[in-house]
């Protein structure tokens, strides 16, 4: 696989299966084959192999995990939750499975259970920025803004230039109408990622929300100068032009 010879890798795994029959090496090789099939867009073969493994070994963690992932992709949420929980009984600190279980609960409109599992992830892996921000978003949605801000602050304490953390902090300040703090946060984004337009785009959104439409124009134009192919800054720039009744500028920007 490392040498980019997938056919040879597949042949070796199949040889292991043939040599070990239903032994532990065969099971491991078949699970690897199933993952290989998924990566090769051969989902039907992967599903068939996983089904076979579980029929022979109903408690096999790798196969149950994959079956749960298939169920999640098919939006068969109760089945996915059942498989993920079955694996977590023996692997309670499996971060990947806890995240998948959280996602399944969220898809099932069970936000409190989704939060519980993300809290476990953060406890196990406190440096996981994505998990902390996902948890902060759920806490924000449930109205617990104080705990949400604590998660964001923890991310930024560990990594002051975290793009995820700074964007989440901006959204927090924007939601509270704390315009100065919002602009201070996007300034940090601009300084940390000078070639990107994100910090300027967010600055424009804050100016729009504050009613300073003229200032938003400059911010969106700067965002576009950094990343000309991005759609969102252009869309918001047109909105600002129209709000300022500068229809000609809007037309010119759209046609150029």
FIKOLZA-1660 file (N, C-alpha, C; in steps of 0.1 Angstrom, whole numbers, plus 5000, padded with zeros to 4 digits):
% residues 256
   i   px   py   pz ch aa at
   1 5008 4988 5000  A  X  N
   1 5000 5000 5000  A  X CA
   1 5009 5013 5000  A  X  C
   2 5019 5013 5008  A  X  N
   2 5028 5024 5009  A  X CA
   2 5035 5027 4995  A  X  C
   3 5037 5016 4988  A  X  N
   3 5044 5018 4975  A  X CA
   3 5034 5019 4964  A  X  C
   4 5021 5021 4968  A  X  N
   4 5010 5023 4958  A  X CA
   4 5008 5011 4948  A  X  C
   5 5008 4999 4954  A  X  N
   5 5006 4987 4947  A  X CA
   5 4994 4980 4953  A  X  C
   6 4982 4986 4952  A  X  N
   6 4970 4980 4959  A  X CA
   6 4966 4966 4955  A  X  C
   7 4969 4962 4942  A  X  N
   7 4966 4949 4938  A  X CA
   7 4974 4939 4946  A  X  C
   8 4987 4942 4948  A  X  N
   8 4996 4933 4955  A  X CA
   8 4991 4932 4970  A  X  C
   9 4988 4944 4975  A  X  N
   9 4983 4944 4989  A  X CA
   9 4971 4935 4991  A  X  C
  10 4961 4937 4982  A  X  N
  10 4949 4929 4983  A  X CA
  10 4952 4914 4982  A  X  C
  11 4961 4910 4973  A  X  N
  11 4965 4896 4971  A  X CA
  11 4971 4890 4984  A  X  C
  12 4979 4898 4990  A  X  N
  12 4986 4893 5002  A  X CA
  12 4976 4891 5014  A  X  C
  13 4967 4901 5015  A  X  N
  13 4956 4899 5025  A  X CA
  13 4948 4887 5023  A  X  C
  14 4944 4885 5010  A  X  N
  14 4936 4873 5007  A  X CA
  14 4944 4860 5010  A  X  C
  15 4957 4861 5008  A  X  N
  15 4965 4849 5011  A  X CA
  15 4965 4846 5026  A  X  C
  16 4966 4856 5034  A  X  N
  16 4966 4854 5048  A  X CA
  16 4952 4848 5052  A  X  C
  17 4941 4853 5046  A  X  N
  17 4928 4847 5049  A  X CA
  17 4928 4832 5045  A  X  C
  18 4933 4829 5034  A  X  N
  18 4933 4814 5030  A  X CA
  18 4942 4806 5039  A  X  C
  19 4953 4811 5043  A  X  N
  19 4962 4803 5051  A  X CA
  19 4957 4801 5066  A  X  C
  20 4951 4812 5071  A  X  N
  20 4946 4811 5085  A  X CA
  20 4932 4807 5087  A  X  C
  21 4925 4805 5075  A  X  N
  21 4910 4801 5076  A  X CA
  21 4902 4810 5085  A  X  C
  22 4898 4806 5096  A  X  N
  22 4890 4814 5105  A  X CA
  22 4897 4818 5118  A  X  C
  23 4910 4818 5117  A  X  N
  23 4919 4821 5129  A  X CA
  23 4919 4836 5130  A  X  C
  24 4926 4841 5141  A  X  N
  24 4927 4856 5144  A  X CA
  24 4934 4864 5133  A  X  C
  25 4944 4858 5126  A  X  N
  25 4950 4865 5116  A  X CA
  25 4941 4867 5104  A  X  C
  26 4933 4857 5101  A  X  N
  26 4923 4858 5090  A  X CA
  26 4913 4869 5093  A  X  C
  27 4908 4869 5106  A  X  N
  27 4898 4880 5109  A  X CA
  27 4904 4894 5107  A  X  C
  28 4917 4895 5112  A  X  N
  28 4923 4908 5111  A  X CA
  28 4925 4912 5096  A  X  C
  29 4929 4902 5088  A  X  N
  29 4931 4905 5074  A  X CA
  29 4918 4908 5067  A  X  C
  30 4907 4901 5071  A  X  N
  30 4895 4904 5064  A  X CA
  30 4889 4918 5068  A  X  C
  31 4892 4922 5081  A  X  N
  31 4888 4936 5084  A  X CA
  31 4896 4946 5077  A  X  C
  32 4909 4943 5075  A  X  N
  32 4917 4952 5067  A  X CA
  32 4913 4952 5052  A  X  C
  33 4909 4941 5047  A  X  N
  33 4903 4940 5034  A  X CA
  33 4891 4949 5032  A  X  C
  34 4882 4948 5042  A  X  N
  34 4870 4956 5042  A  X CA
  34 4873 4970 5041  A  X  C
  35 4882 4975 5050  A  X  N
  35 4886 4989 5049  A  X CA
  35 4892 4993 5036  A  X  C
  36 4900 4983 5030  A  X  N
  36 4906 4985 5017  A  X CA
  36 4895 4987 5006  A  X  C
  37 4884 4978 5007  A  X  N
  37 4873 4979 4998  A  X CA
  37 4866 4993 4999  A  X  C
  38 4864 4997 5011  A  X  N
  38 4857 5010 5013  A  X CA
  38 4866 5021 5006  A  X  C
  39 4879 5021 5009  A  X  N
  39 4887 5031 5003  A  X CA
  39 4888 5030 4988  A  X  C
  40 4885 5019 4983  A  X  N
  40 4886 5016 4968  A  X CA
  40 4872 5018 4962  A  X  C
  41 4862 5023 4969  A  X  N
  41 4848 5025 4964  A  X CA
  41 4842 5012 4960  A  X  C
  42 4845 5001 4968  A  X  N
  42 4839 4988 4966  A  X CA
  42 4830 4985 4978  A  X  C
  43 4820 4993 4980  A  X  N
  43 4813 4993 4993  A  X CA
  43 4805 4980 4994  A  X  C
  44 4800 4974 4983  A  X  N
  44 4792 4962 4984  A  X CA
  44 4801 4950 4989  A  X  C
  45 4813 4950 4984  A  X  N
  45 4822 4939 4988  A  X CA
  45 4826 4941 5003  A  X  C
  46 4828 4954 5007  A  X  N
  46 4831 4956 5021  A  X CA
  46 4820 4952 5030  A  X  C
  47 4807 4955 5026  A  X  N
  47 4796 4952 5035  A  X CA
  47 4794 4937 5036  A  X  C
  48 4796 4930 5025  A  X  N
  48 4795 4915 5025  A  X CA
  48 4805 4909 5034  A  X  C
  49 4817 4914 5033  A  X  N
  49 4828 4908 5041  A  X CA
  49 4826 4911 5056  A  X  C
  50 4821 4923 5059  A  X  N
  50 4818 4926 5073  A  X CA
  50 4807 4918 5079  A  X  C
  51 4797 4915 5070  A  X  N
  51 4786 4907 5074  A  X CA
  51 4791 4893 5077  A  X  C
  52 4800 4888 5069  A  X  N
  52 4806 4874 5071  A  X CA
  52 4813 4874 5084  A  X  C
  53 4821 4884 5087  A  X  N
  53 4830 4884 5099  A  X CA
  53 4821 4884 5111  A  X  C
  54 4810 4892 5111  A  X  N
  54 4801 4893 5123  A  X CA
  54 4794 4880 5125  A  X  C
  55 4790 4873 5114  A  X  N
  55 4783 4860 5115  A  X CA
  55 4792 4850 5122  A  X  C
  56 4805 4851 5120  A  X  N
  56 4814 4841 5126  A  X CA
  56 4819 4846 5139  A  X  C
  57 4820 4859 5141  A  X  N
  57 4825 4865 5154  A  X CA
  57 4817 4877 5157  A  X  C
  58 4805 4874 5164  A  X  N
  58 4795 4885 5167  A  X CA
  58 4801 4897 5175  A  X  C
  59 4812 4895 5182  A  X  N
  59 4817 4905 5191  A  X CA
  59 4830 4912 5185  A  X  C
  60 4833 4909 5172  A  X  N
  60 4845 4915 5166  A  X CA
  60 4843 4930 5165  A  X  C
  61 4852 4937 5172  A  X  N
  61 4851 4952 5174  A  X CA
  61 4852 4959 5160  A  X  C
  62 4862 4955 5152  A  X  N
  62 4865 4962 5140  A  X CA
  62 4853 4961 5130  A  X  C
  63 4848 4949 5129  A  X  N
  63 4836 4946 5120  A  X CA
  63 4824 4954 5125  A  X  C
  64 4821 4953 5138  A  X  N
  64 4810 4960 5144  A  X CA
  64 4811 4975 5141  A  X  C
  65 4823 4981 5143  A  X  N
  65 4825 4995 5140  A  X CA
  65 4822 4998 5126  A  X  C
  66 4827 4990 5117  A  X  N
  66 4824 4993 5102  A  X CA
  66 4809 4991 5099  A  X  C
  67 4803 4981 5105  A  X  N
  67 4788 4980 5103  A  X CA
  67 4781 4992 5108  A  X  C
  68 4785 4997 5119  A  X  N
  68 4779 5009 5125  A  X CA
  68 4781 5021 5116  A  X  C
  69 4793 5022 5110  A  X  N
  69 4796 5033 5100  A  X CA
  69 4787 5032 5088  A  X  C
  70 4785 5020 5083  A  X  N
  70 4776 5018 5072  A  X CA
  70 4762 5022 5075  A  X  C
  71 4758 5018 5087  A  X  N
  71 4744 5021 5091  A  X CA
  71 4742 5036 5093  A  X  C
  72 4753 5043 5098  A  X  N
  72 4752 5058 5099  A  X CA
  72 4751 5064 5085  A  X  C
  73 4759 5059 5076  A  X  N
  73 4759 5065 5062  A  X CA
  73 4745 5062 5056  A  X  C
  74 4738 5051 5060  A  X  N
  74 4725 5048 5054  A  X CA
  74 4714 5055 5062  A  X  C
  75 4718 5062 5073  A  X  N
  75 4708 5069 5082  A  X CA
  75 4700 5059 5089  A  X  C
  76 4705 5047 5092  A  X  N
  76 4699 5037 5100  A  X CA
  76 4704 5040 5114  A  X  C
  77 4700 5050 5121  A  X  N
  77 4706 5056 5133  A  X CA
  77 4705 5046 5145  A  X  C
  78 4694 5040 5148  A  X  N
  78 4693 5031 5159  A  X CA
  78 4703 5019 5158  A  X  C
  79 4705 5014 5145  A  X  N
  79 4714 5003 5143  A  X CA
  79 4728 5008 5145  A  X  C
  80 4731 5020 5140  A  X  N
  80 4745 5025 5142  A  X CA
  80 4748 5027 5157  A  X  C
  81 4739 5033 5164  A  X  N
  81 4741 5035 5178  A  X CA
  81 4743 5022 5185  A  X  C
  82 4735 5011 5182  A  X  N
  82 4737 4998 5188  A  X CA
  82 4751 4993 5186  A  X  C
  83 4756 4993 5174  A  X  N
  83 4769 4988 5171  A  X CA
  83 4780 4996 5178  A  X  C
  84 4779 5009 5178  A  X  N
  84 4789 5017 5184  A  X CA
  84 4790 5014 5199  A  X  C
  85 4778 5013 5205  A  X  N
  85 4777 5011 5220  A  X CA
  85 4783 4997 5223  A  X  C
  86 4780 4987 5214  A  X  N
  86 4785 4974 5217  A  X CA
  86 4801 4974 5217  A  X  C
  87 4807 4981 5208  A  X  N
  87 4822 4982 5208  A  X CA
  87 4827 4990 5220  A  X  C
  88 4820 5000 5224  A  X  N
  88 4824 5009 5235  A  X CA
  88 4824 5002 5249  A  X  C
  89 4816 4991 5250  A  X  N
  89 4815 4984 5262  A  X CA
  89 4829 4978 5265  A  X  C
  90 4836 4974 5255  A  X  N
  90 4850 4968 5257  A  X CA
  90 4861 4979 5255  A  X  C
  91 4857 4989 5248  A  X  N
  91 4867 5000 5244  A  X CA
  91 4861 5014 5248  A  X  C
  92 4859 5016 5261  A  X  N
  92 4853 5028 5265  A  X CA
  92 4860 5041 5262  A  X  C
  93 4873 5040 5259  A  X  N
  93 4881 5052 5256  A  X CA
  93 4884 5053 5241  A  X  C
  94 4877 5046 5233  A  X  N
  94 4879 5047 5218  A  X CA
  94 4873 5060 5213  A  X  C
  95 4882 5070 5211  A  X  N
  95 4878 5084 5207  A  X CA
  95 4870 5084 5194  A  X  C
  96 4875 5076 5184  A  X  N
  96 4868 5076 5171  A  X CA
  96 4854 5072 5173  A  X  C
  97 4852 5061 5180  A  X  N
  97 4838 5056 5182  A  X CA
  97 4829 5065 5190  A  X  C
  98 4835 5072 5200  A  X  N
  98 4827 5081 5208  A  X CA
  98 4823 5093 5199  A  X  C
  99 4831 5097 5190  A  X  N
  99 4827 5108 5181  A  X CA
  99 4816 5103 5171  A  X  C
 100 4818 5091 5166  A  X  N
 100 4807 5086 5158  A  X CA
 100 4794 5084 5165  A  X  C
 101 4795 5079 5177  A  X  N
 101 4783 5078 5185  A  X CA
 101 4776 5091 5188  A  X  C
 102 4784 5101 5191  A  X  N
 102 4779 5115 5193  A  X CA
 102 4772 5120 5180  A  X  C
 103 4778 5118 5168  A  X  N
 103 4772 5122 5156  A  X CA
 103 4759 5115 5153  A  X  C
 104 4759 5102 5157  A  X  N
 104 4746 5094 5155  A  X CA
 104 4735 5100 5164  A  X  C
 105 4738 5103 5177  A  X  N
 105 4728 5109 5186  A  X CA
 105 4724 5122 5180  A  X  C
 106 4733 5130 5175  A  X  N
 106 4729 5143 5170  A  X CA
 106 4720 5141 5158  A  X  C
 107 4722 5132 5149  A  X  N
 107 4713 5129 5138  A  X CA
 107 4700 5124 5143  A  X  C
 108 4700 5118 5155  A  X  N
 108 4687 5113 5160  A  X CA
 108 4680 5124 5169  A  X  C
 109 4685 5136 5168  A  X  N
 109 4679 5147 5176  A  X CA
 109 4681 5145 5191  A  X  C
 110 4692 5139 5195  A  X  N
 110 4694 5136 5209  A  X CA
 110 4707 5144 5213  A  X  C
 111 4705 5157 5214  A  X  N
 111 4717 5166 5216  A  X CA
 111 4724 5163 5230  A  X  C
 112 4716 5160 5240  A  X  N
 112 4722 5158 5253  A  X CA
 112 4731 5146 5253  A  X  C
 113 4727 5135 5246  A  X  N
 113 4735 5124 5246  A  X CA
 113 4747 5126 5237  A  X  C
 114 4746 5134 5226  A  X  N
 114 4757 5138 5218  A  X CA
 114 4767 5146 5226  A  X  C
 115 4762 5155 5235  A  X  N
 115 4771 5162 5243  A  X CA
 115 4779 5153 5253  A  X  C
 116 4772 5144 5259  A  X  N
 116 4778 5135 5269  A  X CA
 116 4790 5128 5263  A  X  C
 117 4788 5123 5250  A  X  N
 117 4799 5116 5244  A  X CA
 117 4811 5125 5240  A  X  C
 118 4808 5137 5236  A  X  N
 118 4818 5146 5233  A  X CA
 118 4826 5150 5246  A  X  C
 119 4819 5151 5257  A  X  N
 119 4825 5154 5269  A  X CA
 119 4835 5143 5273  A  X  C
 120 4831 5131 5270  A  X  N
 120 4841 5120 5272  A  X CA
 120 4853 5121 5264  A  X  C
 121 4851 5125 5251  A  X  N
 121 4862 5126 5242  A  X CA
 121 4872 5137 5247  A  X  C
 122 4866 5148 5251  A  X  N
 122 4875 5159 5256  A  X CA
 122 4882 5155 5269  A  X  C
 123 4876 5147 5277  A  X  N
 123 4882 5142 5290  A  X CA
 123 4894 5133 5286  A  X  C
 124 4892 5124 5276  A  X  N
 124 4902 5115 5272  A  X CA
 124 4913 5121 5264  A  X  C
 125 4909 5131 5255  A  X  N
 125 4918 5137 5246  A  X CA
 125 4917 5152 5247  A  X  C
 126 4922 5159 5258  A  X  N
 126 4919 5173 5260  A  X CA
 126 4925 5182 5249  A  X  C
 127 4935 5177 5241  A  X  N
 127 4941 5185 5230  A  X CA
 127 4933 5184 5217  A  X  C
 128 4922 5177 5217  A  X  N
 128 4914 5175 5205  A  X CA
 128 4906 5188 5202  A  X  C
 129 4911 5197 5194  A  X  N
 129 4905 5210 5191  A  X CA
 129 4891 5208 5185  A  X  C
 130 4890 5199 5175  A  X  N
 130 4877 5197 5168  A  X CA
 130 4866 5193 5178  A  X  C
 131 4870 5183 5187  A  X  N
 131 4860 5178 5197  A  X CA
 131 4855 5189 5206  A  X  C
 132 4865 5198 5211  A  X  N
 132 4861 5208 5220  A  X CA
 132 4852 5219 5213  A  X  C
 133 4855 5222 5200  A  X  N
 133 4847 5231 5193  A  X CA
 133 4833 5226 5190  A  X  C
 134 4832 5213 5187  A  X  N
 134 4819 5207 5184  A  X CA
 134 4811 5207 5197  A  X  C
 135 4818 5204 5209  A  X  N
 135 4811 5204 5222  A  X CA
 135 4806 5218 5225  A  X  C
 136 4815 5228 5222  A  X  N
 136 4811 5242 5224  A  X CA
 136 4799 5246 5216  A  X  C
 137 4798 5242 5204  A  X  N
 137 4787 5245 5195  A  X CA
 137 4774 5239 5201  A  X  C
 138 4775 5227 5206  A  X  N
 138 4763 5220 5212  A  X CA
 138 4759 5227 5225  A  X  C
 139 4769 5231 5233  A  X  N
 139 4765 5239 5245  A  X CA
 139 4759 5252 5242  A  X  C
 140 4764 5259 5232  A  X  N
 140 4759 5271 5227  A  X CA
 140 4744 5270 5223  A  X  C
 141 4742 5259 5215  A  X  N
 141 4728 5257 5210  A  X CA
 141 4718 5254 5222  A  X  C
 142 4723 5248 5232  A  X  N
 142 4714 5245 5244  A  X CA
 142 4713 5257 5253  A  X  C
 143 4720 5268 5250  A  X  N
 143 4719 5280 5259  A  X CA
 143 4730 5281 5270  A  X  C
 144 4739 5271 5270  A  X  N
 144 4749 5271 5280  A  X CA
 144 4761 5279 5275  A  X  C
 145 4760 5292 5273  A  X  N
 145 4771 5300 5267  A  X CA
 145 4783 5300 5275  A  X  C
 146 4782 5299 5289  A  X  N
 146 4794 5300 5297  A  X CA
 146 4803 5288 5295  A  X  C
 147 4797 5276 5295  A  X  N
 147 4805 5264 5293  A  X CA
 147 4810 5264 5279  A  X  C
 148 4802 5269 5269  A  X  N
 148 4807 5269 5256  A  X CA
 148 4820 5278 5254  A  X  C
 149 4819 5289 5261  A  X  N
 149 4831 5298 5261  A  X CA
 149 4843 5292 5268  A  X  C
 150 4841 5284 5278  A  X  N
 150 4852 5277 5285  A  X CA
 150 4859 5268 5275  A  X  C
 151 4851 5261 5267  A  X  N
 151 4858 5251 5258  A  X CA
 151 4866 5259 5247  A  X  C
 152 4860 5270 5242  A  X  N
 152 4867 5278 5233  A  X CA
 152 4880 5284 5239  A  X  C
 153 4879 5289 5251  A  X  N
 153 4891 5294 5258  A  X CA
 153 4902 5284 5260  A  X  C
 154 4898 5271 5263  A  X  N
 154 4907 5261 5264  A  X CA
 154 4915 5258 5252  A  X  C
 155 4908 5258 5240  A  X  N
 155 4914 5256 5227  A  X CA
 155 4924 5267 5225  A  X  C
 156 4920 5280 5227  A  X  N
 156 4929 5291 5224  A  X CA
 156 4941 5292 5234  A  X  C
 157 4939 5287 5246  A  X  N
 157 4950 5287 5256  A  X CA
 157 4961 5278 5251  A  X  C
 158 4956 5266 5246  A  X  N
 158 4966 5256 5241  A  X CA
 158 4972 5261 5228  A  X  C
 159 4964 5267 5220  A  X  N
 159 4969 5272 5206  A  X CA
 159 4963 5285 5203  A  X  C
 160 4970 5296 5206  A  X  N
 160 4964 5310 5204  A  X CA
 160 4960 5312 5190  A  X  C
 161 4966 5306 5180  A  X  N
 161 4964 5308 5166  A  X CA
 161 4954 5297 5160  A  X  C
 162 4948 5290 5168  A  X  N
 162 4939 5280 5163  A  X CA
 162 4928 5286 5155  A  X  C
 163 4927 5282 5142  A  X  N
 163 4917 5287 5133  A  X CA
 163 4903 5283 5138  A  X  C
 164 4901 5271 5143  A  X  N
 164 4888 5266 5148  A  X CA
 164 4884 5274 5160  A  X  C
 165 4894 5276 5169  A  X  N
 165 4891 5284 5182  A  X CA
 165 4888 5298 5179  A  X  C
 166 4896 5305 5171  A  X  N
 166 4893 5319 5168  A  X CA
 166 4880 5321 5161  A  X  C
 167 4876 5312 5152  A  X  N
 167 4864 5313 5145  A  X CA
 167 4852 5311 5154  A  X  C
 168 4854 5302 5163  A  X  N
 168 4843 5299 5173  A  X CA
 168 4842 5311 5183  A  X  C
 169 4853 5317 5187  A  X  N
 169 4853 5328 5196  A  X CA
 169 4846 5340 5189  A  X  C
 170 4849 5342 5176  A  X  N
 170 4842 5352 5168  A  X CA
 170 4827 5350 5169  A  X  C
 171 4822 5338 5166  A  X  N
 171 4808 5336 5166  A  X CA
 171 4802 5338 5179  A  X  C
 172 4809 5335 5190  A  X  N
 172 4804 5337 5203  A  X CA
 172 4802 5352 5206  A  X  C
 173 4812 5360 5202  A  X  N
 173 4811 5375 5204  A  X CA
 173 4800 5381 5195  A  X  C
 174 4799 5376 5183  A  X  N
 174 4789 5381 5173  A  X CA
 174 4775 5378 5179  A  X  C
 175 4773 5366 5184  A  X  N
 175 4760 5363 5189  A  X CA
 175 4756 5372 5201  A  X  C
 176 4766 5376 5208  A  X  N
 176 4763 5385 5220  A  X CA
 176 4763 5400 5216  A  X  C
 177 4766 5403 5204  A  X  N
 177 4767 5417 5200  A  X CA
 177 4779 5424 5205  A  X  C
 178 4789 5417 5209  A  X  N
 178 4802 5423 5214  A  X CA
 178 4811 5426 5203  A  X  C
 179 4808 5437 5196  A  X  N
 179 4815 5440 5183  A  X CA
 179 4830 5442 5185  A  X  C
 180 4834 5449 5195  A  X  N
 180 4849 5451 5196  A  X CA
 180 4856 5438 5198  A  X  C
 181 4851 5430 5207  A  X  N
 181 4858 5417 5209  A  X CA
 181 4857 5408 5196  A  X  C
 182 4847 5409 5189  A  X  N
 182 4846 5402 5176  A  X CA
 182 4857 5406 5166  A  X  C
 183 4858 5420 5165  A  X  N
 183 4868 5425 5156  A  X CA
 183 4883 5422 5161  A  X  C
 184 4885 5422 5174  A  X  N
 184 4898 5419 5179  A  X CA
 184 4901 5404 5176  A  X  C
 185 4891 5396 5176  A  X  N
 185 4893 5382 5173  A  X CA
 185 4897 5379 5159  A  X  C
 186 4890 5386 5150  A  X  N
 186 4893 5384 5136  A  X CA
 186 4906 5391 5132  A  X  C
 187 4910 5401 5139  A  X  N
 187 4924 5407 5137  A  X CA
 187 4935 5396 5140  A  X  C
 188 4932 5388 5150  A  X  N
 188 4942 5377 5153  A  X CA
 188 4942 5367 5141  A  X  C
 189 4930 5364 5135  A  X  N
 189 4930 5355 5124  A  X CA
 189 4937 5361 5112  A  X  C
 190 4935 5374 5110  A  X  N
 190 4942 5381 5099  A  X CA
 190 4957 5380 5100  A  X  C
 191 4962 5382 5113  A  X  N
 191 4976 5382 5115  A  X CA
 191 4982 5368 5114  A  X  C
 192 4974 5358 5119  A  X  N
 192 4979 5344 5119  A  X CA
 192 4979 5338 5105  A  X  C
 193 4969 5342 5097  A  X  N
 193 4967 5336 5083  A  X CA
 193 4966 5348 5073  A  X  C
 194 4977 5355 5071  A  X  N
 194 4977 5367 5063  A  X CA
 194 4973 5365 5048  A  X  C
 195 4976 5353 5043  A  X  N
 195 4973 5350 5029  A  X CA
 195 4958 5345 5027  A  X  C
 196 4951 5343 5038  A  X  N
 196 4937 5338 5036  A  X CA
 196 4927 5350 5038  A  X  C
 197 4915 5348 5033  A  X  N
 197 4905 5358 5034  A  X CA
 197 4896 5357 5045  A  X  C
 198 4897 5346 5053  A  X  N
 198 4887 5343 5063  A  X CA
 198 4885 5354 5074  A  X  C
 199 4897 5359 5079  A  X  N
 199 4896 5369 5089  A  X CA
 199 4889 5382 5084  A  X  C
 200 4891 5386 5072  A  X  N
 200 4885 5398 5066  A  X CA
 200 4870 5395 5063  A  X  C
 201 4867 5383 5059  A  X  N
 201 4853 5379 5056  A  X CA
 201 4845 5380 5069  A  X  C
 202 4850 5375 5080  A  X  N
 202 4843 5375 5093  A  X CA
 202 4842 5389 5098  A  X  C
 203 4853 5397 5096  A  X  N
 203 4852 5411 5099  A  X CA
 203 4840 5418 5092  A  X  C
 204 4839 5415 5079  A  X  N
 204 4828 5421 5072  A  X CA
 204 4814 5417 5077  A  X  C
 205 4813 5405 5081  A  X  N
 205 4800 5400 5087  A  X CA
 205 4797 5408 5100  A  X  C
 206 4808 5410 5108  A  X  N
 206 4805 5417 5121  A  X CA
 206 4801 5432 5118  A  X  C
 207 4808 5438 5108  A  X  N
 207 4804 5452 5105  A  X CA
 207 4790 5452 5099  A  X  C
 208 4786 5442 5091  A  X  N
 208 4772 5442 5087  A  X CA
 208 4762 5441 5098  A  X  C
 209 4765 5432 5108  A  X  N
 209 4756 5430 5119  A  X CA
 209 4755 5442 5128  A  X  C
 210 4766 5450 5128  A  X  N
 210 4766 5462 5136  A  X CA
 210 4760 5474 5129  A  X  C
 211 4757 5472 5116  A  X  N
 211 4752 5482 5109  A  X CA
 211 4762 5492 5102  A  X  C
 212 4774 5488 5103  A  X  N
 212 4785 5496 5096  A  X CA
 212 4788 5491 5082  A  X  C
 213 4778 5493 5073  A  X  N
 213 4778 5486 5060  A  X CA
 213 4790 5491 5052  A  X  C
 214 4793 5504 5053  A  X  N
 214 4804 5509 5045  A  X CA
 214 4818 5503 5049  A  X  C
 215 4820 5500 5062  A  X  N
 215 4832 5493 5066  A  X CA
 215 4832 5478 5061  A  X  C
 216 4820 5473 5060  A  X  N
 216 4819 5459 5056  A  X CA
 216 4824 5457 5042  A  X  C
 217 4822 5467 5034  A  X  N
 217 4826 5467 5019  A  X CA
 217 4841 5465 5018  A  X  C
 218 4849 5473 5026  A  X  N
 218 4863 5472 5025  A  X CA
 218 4868 5458 5030  A  X  C
 219 4861 5453 5040  A  X  N
 219 4865 5440 5046  A  X CA
 219 4863 5429 5035  A  X  C
 220 4851 5429 5029  A  X  N
 220 4848 5418 5019  A  X CA
 220 4857 5420 5007  A  X  C
 221 4860 5432 5003  A  X  N
 221 4869 5434 4991  A  X CA
 221 4883 5428 4994  A  X  C
 222 4887 5431 5007  A  X  N
 222 4900 5426 5011  A  X CA
 222 4900 5410 5011  A  X  C
 223 4889 5404 5016  A  X  N
 223 4888 5390 5016  A  X CA
 223 4889 5384 5002  A  X  C
 224 4883 5391 4992  A  X  N
 224 4883 5387 4978  A  X CA
 224 4897 5388 4972  A  X  C
 225 4904 5399 4976  A  X  N
 225 4917 5401 4971  A  X CA
 225 4927 5389 4976  A  X  C
 226 4924 5384 4987  A  X  N
 226 4932 5373 4992  A  X CA
 226 4928 5360 4986  A  X  C
 227 4915 5357 4984  A  X  N
 227 4910 5345 4978  A  X CA
 227 4899 5348 4968  A  X  C
 228 4903 5352 4956  A  X  N
 228 4894 5357 4946  A  X CA
 228 4883 5347 4942  A  X  C
 229 4885 5334 4944  A  X  N
 229 4875 5324 4939  A  X CA
 229 4865 5321 4950  A  X  C
 230 4865 5327 4961  A  X  N
 230 4856 5323 4972  A  X CA
 230 4842 5330 4969  A  X  C
 231 4832 5323 4971  A  X  N
 231 4818 5327 4968  A  X CA
 231 4812 5336 4979  A  X  C
 232 4815 5332 4992  A  X  N
 232 4808 5338 5003  A  X CA
 232 4811 5353 5004  A  X  C
 233 4824 5357 5004  A  X  N
 233 4827 5372 5004  A  X CA
 233 4820 5380 4993  A  X  C
 234 4820 5374 4981  A  X  N
 234 4814 5381 4970  A  X CA
 234 4799 5383 4972  A  X  C
 235 4793 5372 4977  A  X  N
 235 4778 5373 4980  A  X CA
 235 4775 5384 4990  A  X  C
 236 4783 5385 5001  A  X  N
 236 4781 5395 5011  A  X CA
 236 4785 5409 5006  A  X  C
 237 4795 5409 4998  A  X  N
 237 4798 5422 4992  A  X CA
 237 4787 5428 4984  A  X  C
 238 4781 5420 4976  A  X  N
 238 4769 5424 4968  A  X CA
 238 4758 5429 4977  A  X  C
 239 4756 5422 4988  A  X  N
 239 4745 5426 4997  A  X CA
 239 4748 5439 5003  A  X  C
 240 4761 5442 5007  A  X  N
 240 4765 5455 5012  A  X CA
 240 4763 5466 5002  A  X  C
 241 4767 5463 4990  A  X  N
 241 4765 5473 4979  A  X CA
 241 4750 5477 4978  A  X  C
 242 4742 5467 4978  A  X  N
 242 4728 5469 4976  A  X CA
 242 4722 5476 4988  A  X  C
 243 4727 5473 5000  A  X  N
 243 4722 5480 5012  A  X CA
 243 4726 5495 5012  A  X  C
 244 4737 5498 5005  A  X  N
 244 4742 5512 5004  A  X CA
 244 4736 5518 4991  A  X  C
 245 4727 5511 4984  A  X  N
 245 4721 5516 4972  A  X CA
 245 4731 5519 4961  A  X  C
 246 4742 5511 4961  A  X  N
 246 4752 5512 4951  A  X CA
 246 4750 5501 4940  A  X  C
 247 4739 5502 4933  A  X  N
 247 4735 5491 4924  A  X CA
 247 4746 5490 4913  A  X  C
 248 4751 5501 4908  A  X  N
 248 4760 5500 4897  A  X CA
 248 4773 5492 4901  A  X  C
 249 4778 5494 4913  A  X  N
 249 4790 5487 4918  A  X CA
 249 4787 5472 4919  A  X  C
 250 4775 5469 4924  A  X  N
 250 4771 5455 4925  A  X CA
 250 4771 5448 4912  A  X  C
 251 4765 5455 4902  A  X  N
 251 4764 5449 4888  A  X CA
 251 4778 5448 4882  A  X  C
 252 4787 5458 4885  A  X  N
 252 4800 5457 4880  A  X CA
 252 4808 5446 4886  A  X  C
 253 4807 5444 4899  A  X  N
 253 4814 5433 4906  A  X CA
 253 4809 5419 4901  A  X  C
 254 4796 5418 4898  A  X  N
 254 4790 5405 4893  A  X CA
 254 4795 5402 4879  A  X  C
 255 4797 5412 4871  A  X  N
 255 4800 5410 4857  A  X CA
 255 4815 5409 4854  A  X  C
 256 4823 5414 4863  A  X  N
 256 4837 5413 4861  A  X CA
 256 4843 5400 4865  A  X  C
% end
